[in-house]
Amino acid sequence: MTEPGELDQAAWDALQRIIPIACVDLLPVRLDEGGRVCSIGLILRKVPLRDPAWCLVGGRVRYSETLAEARTRQVETTLGSGIACTTLLGGQPATVAEYAPSGSPRFHWDPRKHAIAITYLVLLEGVPVPEGEALDFRWFGPESGLTRSQVGFDQDQVIDSCLAHLEGGPDQGWWR
């Protein structure tokens, strides 16, 4: 039996093949005393057709759920109920990303579906405990050695776009 607002797997798979799915994604950041990004938080998760990769926290928005409620739910189900998040940029999204299985340069890659992800920069309070789809959670600084190929779903490009909104963004050399 499914929860209200949930679909069984067969219905979910069929739906993803015919309509775009609305999602929220979150890029947790840590700021230094000058307000510059000093690290980003990513989850390690299974990625279709490849090894696990580092990704943004996020997922679909449920029917009758606000974007704020979806952000809270995604954080709690992925990083634990003891985590609170504060949205930066006055609560506005940092970027909107489109994903599709086509591999077209117009979209980021997701072999499962066409998705529209509203992506937010957030600060986290508490100690993240990976749950659900998250196999691990880690903070990465510019010197961490993270490579673009270690990031799933072309989200390295989404991260660049998000960080461009804050001082200390991609010009710091986030990628090895």
N, C-alpha and C positions, 0 to 999 in steps of 0.2 A: 504494500500500500504506500502511496506517495503522500507527502505533506501538502497542505494547501499551497498553491503556487508552484508546485513541482510536477514534473512529468516523468513517466516511466522512460527507460532508456530508448526503447524503440520509437516512441513519440518524439522524444528530444532529438534523436538522430534524424528523423524525417523532417522535423521543423527546421533544423539547421541547414538542410539541403535546399530549402525554398525561400527563406526570408533572412535578411540581416538580423543579427542579434545585438541588442544594446548591452554594453558592458561598462564597468568602471575599472580603471587600473590605477594603482597607487605606486608612486616612487618615494619611498621613505628616504629622507635626507637628514644628515646631522650638519649643523652649522657651527662654525668657529665663533669666537668672541666678536669678530668683525662682521658676522652675518654672512660669511662666504661658505659655500658647500664644502665640507671637508670629507664627507663619505656618503655613499648611497647604499641602501639596503635592498637586497634581492633575495628571492627564494630560489632554491634548486628544486626543479620539478621535472616530471616526465614530459617530454616533448615528442609528439608523434613523428615517426620515421627517423628518429635520431636518438642519441644518448641524452640523458638528463642535461638540462641547461639552466643557467641563471635567468630569471624572469622577474617581471613586475608582479606585485601582489594584485590580484583582481579576479574578476569574473562577471557573469551576466547580472543584469538588473532584473529582479523578479517583478511580476505583475503587481501593480499597486504599491510599489516600493519607491520611495524617493531616492535620489542620487546619494543624499547624505546617509540614509538608512542602508543603502547598498554598500557604501564605503565602510561603514561601521561593521556590517555583517562580514564583508570580505576580510577585514583585518582580524576580527575575532575568530573566524573559522580557519584562517590560515596561520595566524601568529599567536592565537590564544586569547581567552576572554579577559586576561589581565592587562591587555594592551589598549591604550587609548591613543587616538591620533588627532592631531590638529592640522587642518588644511591650510596651506600657505596661499599666497596670492589672493587674499581676501575671499577665499572659498571658491575662486574661479578655477576652471581647468587650466593646466599648463599647455595642453595640446589635445587634439582629437586625432586618433589614429584609426585607419581602416585596414582590416585584415581580410584576406581571401585566399582560397586554395589555388588561384590561377597562376601565381608567380609573376603576375604582371607588375611592371614597375610602378603602377598606380597604387598598389596595395603592399602592405607588409604581409608576410607569409603565415598562413594558418591553414593546414590541409583539411581541417574539420568543417570550417564554416566561413561565411562572410560576417564579420563583426565590426561594429563601430564602437571603439573604446574611448571614453572620455577619461583623460588621464590627469591625475592630480599629484602635486607635490605635497608631502605630508611630513610632519614631525611625529615621532612615536614616543610614548611614555610607557615605561615598563620594560620587562625583559621578554623579547620574542621567543616563543616556544613553537617550533614548526609543527603544524597539524594539517590534517586534510591532505590537499595536494602537495603541500610543502614538505620536501624531504630534508631540507636544511634552510637556514636563514643566515646570511652573513652580511657584514658591513664591508664595503670596498672603498678604499681611498684612491686618489689618483696614482699612487705608487704601488698599488696592490698587484699589478701585473695582469689584471683582467683583460681578456682579449675579446674582440667583437665576435669571434667564432664561438666563444663560450656562452653567449647570450642567445636565448631562444626567440623565435617568432620575429626576427628582425627588430627586436626591441632595443638594440643598441642605438638605432636611429631615433626611436621614440625618446630614449633617455637623453640623447643629445638635444632634441627639441625642448624637452622639459627643462634641462639645466640651463639652456640659453636664456630662460626667464629670470634666473638668479645670478647675481655676481658670483664668479668662481665656477662657472659652468664648463662647457666642453673645452674652452681654451686652456684649461689646466692640464690637459693631456690625460684624460681618463682612460684611454685605451693604450695598451701596449702594442 
